[in-house]
C-alpha cells in the first residue's frame, strides 16, 4: 500500500457515548455526501436533528440482541471495516458486504462510572464496552483503507482535512488517527483491569498505569535529557498536576518536581503557612497569624537556599506578601490557592516568575508512588500516614507542655517532606534549621544546627524532629549541646534505651510516634 495513497470517504459508521459535537460533525459529513450508519442513542439524536441515517440493523440485516449488548458484532460490520480493498474484493462481493471507510466510536464511560462512591461490580461490568473497542481496533488495524476517530476532540481537524481535499483522507492522517484509537482502547482496558484487580486480595501479577500528556518540556533534569509532563488518565489531577499557570516562563522539569514537593508540604497546615523548597527539600517552613508573617519567618530560616526557590502558600496571595516576596528574593515559582488582583499586578513586574493557581490544595493523596529503575519500577502506596497528639508516646521522665506538643507536631509535619536522613529544628510554628539527605543522621543534625546558627537563631527551647529512629545517641547529644529541649522521633532502634537515657540526662522530653517517614 503506497504511503501517499488517499482514500475517498463514502460511508461512515457513527456510534458514540460522548455526543459532544456529534450533530455538527454529522452535518458536515452529509455535506460531503457521506452515507451514515448509526446505532442506538446516536441514531436517535441524528434523526431528531433531521440528519438521514441508516440503522445498523438495516445495514446488516441482523437485529440488536440482549438489550443492546450485541448490535455491531456481526460480519457485515466487521467485514466492512476490515476489508482490504486490494485483495478482499471477491469475498466482499460473495457475502454482500458494503465497505465502511470511516469509523467514529467512543466508549461507554467506564472511568466515570467507577468514580462513583460505593460502585457495585455489577454496575461497573455493565459499563464495559465490547462492540466499541472491537470496532475501534478493527478500523485502527486497517488504517491503510479506513479512517478511525476515537474522540470528539478530533472532529474539527478531520472535517477541515476532508474539505480541503474533496472528501479524501491522507495516509498520514489515517496513521495518526489509528495510533490515537489504539491508545484510547489501551487506556480503557487498563482502567478495567485495575478496577477488577481491586477486588482481589492478591498482589496483581501485572501493574498497569496510563497517563495523558499535560505539557511538553524543553528538557529534563539536565539540558541533555528530554522530558514531558503527564498526568494520570481518568483524573483531573491534584496539586501540581491540576495547577493553572497564569504568568511566567514555561515550567521546567525541576520546577514541577520542586513545586509538587512544596504544595504537598504546605497542604498539611491550617493556619496561614508558607513553604519554600529548593532541590525538592523544604529550606524554610512557617505558619503565622498572617500570610506575610508566615512568609517572612519561612524566608528567614535559610535566606541563601531560598534564592531561586519555589514558594507554596496555603492562603490567597495578597498584595503585601507579594511585594515582600519580590523585594526579598529571586523566586522561580509562586503557588497559591487564589491570587488577589493587586498581588498579581505586583508579581507581573517580574514577568519570568511562574505564578500558579492551586485548584485543590487540601486534596487527600491516593494511589501509588512509583520509582523507576533500569527495566523496572518500585511501587508503593502513597505515604498518607498522619501523627496526631493522641498518637504521641512520652518516653522520658520529663513531661511536655502544650506548646512543646504543638512544636513537636509542627516539626514532624515538616520532616515528612525532607529527604532522608532528615532532621528539623523548629519552634513557635517555624523551622530554625533543616538537615536533609545525608548518609548519617548525625551529619543531618549538625547541618541543621549550622543552618540555624547562620540564620541567627537560638535553638534553646526548640524541638528536633527526626524522620526515622536514632541509631546512636550522638544526635541527641548534639541537640542537647545546642539547647534543644524536645525530640520527636519514631523509635524502634535497638539502642532506644541508650537514646532515651541521653535525653533524660539532658532533661529533655522525647516523643515516640511509632511511624517512620523515609523519603528518597
Residue pairs with C-beta under 8 A, 6 or more apart in sequence:
1 86
1 144
1 145
1 171
2 171
3 171
3 172
4 170
4 171
5 144
5 171
6 165
6 168
6 169
6 170
6 171
7 101
7 145
7 146
7 147
7 168
7 169
7 174
8 101
8 167
8 168
9 29
9 32
9 34
9 101
9 102
9 147
9 162
9 167
9 168
9 169
10 34
10 35
10 101
11 34
11 35
11 37
11 80
11 98
11 99
11 100
11 101
11 102
12 29
12 34
12 35
12 36
12 37
12 100
12 101
12 102
12 103
12 104
13 36
13 37
13 38
13 56
13 72
13 77
13 80
13 81
13 100
13 102
13 103
13 104
13 105
13 135
14 22
14 26
14 36
14 37
14 38
14 42
14 46
14 53
14 104
14 105
15 38
15 39
15 40
15 42
15 56
15 72
15 104
15 105
15 131
15 132
15 135
16 22
16 42
16 104
16 105
16 106
16 152
17 106
17 107
17 108
17 109
17 129
17 132
18 106
18 109
18 152
19 41
19 42
19 45
19 152
20 152
21 152
21 155
21 156
22 42
22 45
22 46
22 152
23 45
23 46
23 49
23 51
24 155
25 104
25 152
25 155
25 159
26 36
26 46
26 49
26 51
27 49
27 51
28 159
28 162
28 163
29 36
29 102
29 159
30 36
30 51
30 52
32 162
32 163
32 167
33 167
34 102
34 167
35 54
36 46
36 51
36 52
36 53
36 54
37 53
37 54
37 55
37 56
37 59
37 100
38 46
38 53
38 54
38 55
38 56
39 55
39 56
39 64
39 71
39 72
40 64
40 68
40 71
43 53
43 55
43 56
46 53
47 53
56 64
56 71
56 72
56 77
57 63
57 64
57 71
59 76
59 77
59 98
60 74
60 76
60 77
61 76
62 74
62 76
64 70
64 71
65 71
69 130
70 131
71 131
72 78
72 131
72 134
72 135
73 130
73 131
73 134
75 95
75 97
76 95
76 96
76 97
76 98
77 100
77 135
78 134
78 135
78 138
79 91
79 92
79 95
79 97
80 97
80 98
80 99
80 100
81 100
81 103
81 135
81 138
81 139
81 142
81 146
82 138
82 141
82 142
83 91
83 92
83 97
83 99
83 142
83 145
84 142
84 144
84 145
85 99
85 145
91 97
92 99
99 145
100 139
100 146
101 145
101 146
101 147
101 169
102 146
102 147
102 148
102 149
102 169
103 135
103 136
103 138
103 139
103 146
103 147
103 148
103 149
104 148
104 149
105 132
105 135
105 136
105 139
105 148
105 149
105 150
106 132
106 150
106 151
106 152
106 184
107 129
107 132
107 133
107 136
107 184
107 185
107 188
108 127
108 128
108 129
108 132
109 127
110 124
110 127
110 128
110 129
110 188
110 191
110 192
110 195
111 188
111 191
111 233
111 234
113 119
113 123
113 124
113 127
114 124
114 127
114 191
114 195
115 234
116 123
121 199
124 195
128 192
129 188
133 185
133 188
133 189
136 148
136 150
136 181
136 182
136 184
136 185
137 181
137 182
137 185
139 146
139 147
139 148
139 178
139 181
140 148
140 177
140 178
140 179
140 181
140 182
140 185
141 178
143 174
143 175
143 177
143 178
144 171
144 174
146 174
147 158
147 169
147 173
147 174
147 177
148 174
148 177
148 178
148 181
149 155
149 158
149 177
149 181
150 177
150 180
150 181
150 184
150 185
151 180
151 184
154 177
154 180
158 169
158 173
158 177
161 169
161 170
161 173
162 168
162 169
186 210
187 210
187 233
187 234
190 208
190 209
190 210
190 233
191 210
191 233
191 234
193 206
193 208
194 208
197 204
207 377
207 379
209 232
209 370
210 232
210 233
210 234
211 230
211 231
211 232
211 233
212 230
212 231
212 232
212 233
213 228
213 229
213 230
214 229
214 230
214 231
214 237
214 241
215 228
215 229
215 250
215 251
216 228
216 229
217 226
217 227
217 228
217 229
217 250
217 251
217 252
217 253
217 256
218 250
218 252
219 225
219 226
219 227
219 252
219 253
220 226
220 227
220 253
221 227
221 253
221 254
225 253
227 253
229 251
229 253
229 256
231 237
231 241
231 242
232 241
232 367
235 241
236 242
237 243
238 360
238 363
238 365
239 260
239 263
239 264
239 267
239 358
239 360
239 361
239 363
240 256
240 259
240 260
240 263
240 335
240 356
242 358
242 359
242 360
243 259
243 263
243 335
243 356
243 357
243 358
243 359
244 356
244 357
244 359
245 251
245 354
245 355
245 356
245 357
246 339
246 344
246 355
246 356
246 357
247 344
247 347
247 348
247 351
247 353
247 354
247 355
248 333
248 351
248 352
248 353
248 354
248 355
249 352
249 354
251 259
251 333
251 354
254 279
255 310
255 332
255 333
255 354
257 280
258 277
258 278
258 279
258 280
258 309
258 310
258 332
258 333
259 277
259 310
259 312
259 333
259 335
259 356
261 277
261 280
261 281
261 282
261 310
261 417
262 275
262 276
262 277
262 282
262 310
262 311
262 312
262 333
262 335
263 312
263 335
263 358
263 361
264 365
264 417
265 275
265 277
265 282
265 285
265 312
265 413
265 414
265 416
265 417
266 273
266 274
266 275
266 285
266 312
266 313
266 314
266 361
267 314
267 361
267 362
267 363
268 413
268 416
269 287
269 314
269 413
270 314
271 287
271 288
271 289
271 294
271 429
272 287
272 288
272 289
272 290
272 291
272 293
272 294
272 313
272 314
272 315
273 285
273 286
273 287
273 288
273 294
273 313
273 314
273 315
274 284
274 285
274 286
274 291
274 294
274 295
274 297
274 298
274 299
274 311
274 312
274 313
274 314
275 282
275 284
275 285
275 298
275 311
275 312
275 417
276 282
276 283
276 284
276 285
276 298
276 299
276 301
276 302
276 305
276 306
276 309
276 310
276 311
277 283
277 309
277 310
277 312
278 305
278 306
278 308
278 309
278 310
280 419
281 417
281 418
281 419
281 434
281 436
281 437
282 414
282 417
282 418
282 431
282 434
283 301
283 302
283 305
283 306
283 309
283 434
284 297
284 298
284 299
284 300
284 301
284 302
284 305
284 306
284 430
284 431
284 434
285 298
285 301
285 414
285 426
285 430
285 431
286 293
286 294
286 295
286 296
286 297
286 298
286 301
286 429
286 430
286 431
287 294
287 410
287 429
287 430
288 294
288 296
288 297
288 429
288 430
290 321
291 313
291 315
291 316
291 317
291 318
291 321
292 318
292 320
292 321
292 324
294 313
295 311
295 313
295 321
295 324
295 325
296 324
297 429
297 430
298 306
298 430
298 431
299 306
299 328
299 329
300 430
300 455
301 430
301 431
301 432
301 433
301 434
301 451
301 455
301 457
302 433
302 434
302 451
302 454
302 455
303 328
303 329
303 455
304 454
306 328
306 329
307 329
307 330
308 330
308 331
308 332
309 329
309 331
309 332
310 331
310 332
310 333
310 335
311 325
311 331
311 333
311 334
311 335
312 335
312 336
312 358
313 321
313 334
313 335
313 336
313 337
314 336
314 337
314 361
315 336
315 337
316 336
316 337
316 338
316 339
316 340
317 334
317 336
317 338
317 339
317 340
317 343
317 347
318 340
318 342
318 343
319 340
319 342
319 343
319 345
319 346
321 343
322 334
322 340
322 342
322 343
322 344
322 346
322 347
323 346
325 331
325 334
325 347
326 346
326 347
326 349
326 350
326 353
331 350
331 353
332 353
332 354
333 353
333 354
333 355
333 356
334 347
334 353
334 354
334 355
334 356
335 356
335 357
335 358
336 356
336 357
336 358
337 357
337 358
337 359
337 361
338 357
339 347
339 355
339 357
344 355
347 353
347 355
364 384
365 382
365 383
365 384
366 382
366 384
367 381
367 382
368 379
368 380
368 381
368 382
369 379
369 380
369 381
369 382
369 383
370 377
370 378
370 379
370 380
371 377
371 378
371 520
383 416
383 517
383 519
385 515
385 517
387 409
387 412
387 513
387 515
388 409
389 405
389 409
391 513
391 514
391 515
392 405
392 408
392 409
392 488
392 511
392 512
392 513
393 491
393 511
393 512
393 513
393 514
394 400
394 509
394 510
394 511
395 491
395 496
395 500
395 503
395 510
395 511
395 512
396 500
396 503
396 504
396 508
396 509
396 510
397 504
398 504
398 507
398 508
398 509
399 509
400 408
400 486
400 509
400 511
404 463
404 485
404 486
404 509
406 429
407 426
407 427
407 428
407 429
407 462
407 463
407 486
408 463
408 465
408 486
408 488
408 511
409 488
410 426
410 429
410 463
411 424
411 425
411 426
411 431
411 463
411 464
411 465
411 488
412 465
412 488
412 513
414 424
414 426
414 431
414 434
414 465
415 422
415 423
415 424
415 465
415 466
415 467
415 517
416 467
416 517
416 519
417 519
418 424
418 434
418 436
418 467
418 519
419 436
419 437
419 519
419 520
420 437
420 467
420 468
420 518
420 519
420 520
421 435
421 436
421 437
421 438
421 439
421 440
421 441
421 443
421 444
421 466
421 467
421 468
422 434
422 435
422 436
422 437
422 444
422 465
422 466
422 467
422 468
422 517
422 519
423 434
423 435
423 441
423 444
423 445
423 447
423 448
423 464
423 465
423 466
423 475
424 431
424 433
424 434
424 435
424 448
424 464
424 465
425 431
425 432
425 433
425 434
425 448
425 449
425 452
425 459
425 462
425 463
425 464
425 484
426 432
426 462
426 463
426 465
427 459
427 461
427 462
427 463
432 451
432 452
432 455
432 457
432 459
432 462
433 447
433 448
433 449
433 450
433 451
433 452
433 453
433 455
433 457
433 459
434 448
434 451
435 443
435 444
435 445
435 446
435 447
435 448
435 449
435 451
436 444
436 447
437 444
438 444
438 447
441 466
441 468
441 470
441 471
441 472
441 475
442 472
442 474
442 475
442 478
445 464
445 474
445 475
445 478
445 479
446 478
448 464
449 459
449 478
449 482
452 459
452 462
452 482
458 483
459 482
459 483
459 484
460 482
460 483
460 485
461 483
461 485
462 483
462 484
462 485
462 486
463 484
463 485
463 486
463 487
463 488
464 475
464 479
464 484
464 486
464 487
464 488
465 487
465 488
465 489
466 475
466 487
466 488
466 489
466 490
467 490
467 516
467 517
467 518
467 519
468 489
468 490
468 516
468 517
468 518
469 489
469 490
469 491
469 492
469 493
469 496
469 499
469 516
470 476
470 489
470 493
470 495
470 499
471 493
471 495
472 495
472 498
472 499
473 495
473 498
473 499
473 501
473 502
476 487
476 499
476 502
476 503
476 506
476 508
477 502
477 506
479 487
479 506
479 508
480 502
480 503
480 505
480 506
480 508
484 508
485 507
485 508
485 509
486 508
486 509
486 510
486 511
487 503
487 508
487 509
487 510
487 511
488 510
488 511
488 513
489 510
489 511
489 512
489 513
490 512
490 513
490 514
490 515
490 516
490 517
491 512
491 513
491 514
492 514
492 516
493 499
499 510
500 510
503 509
503 510
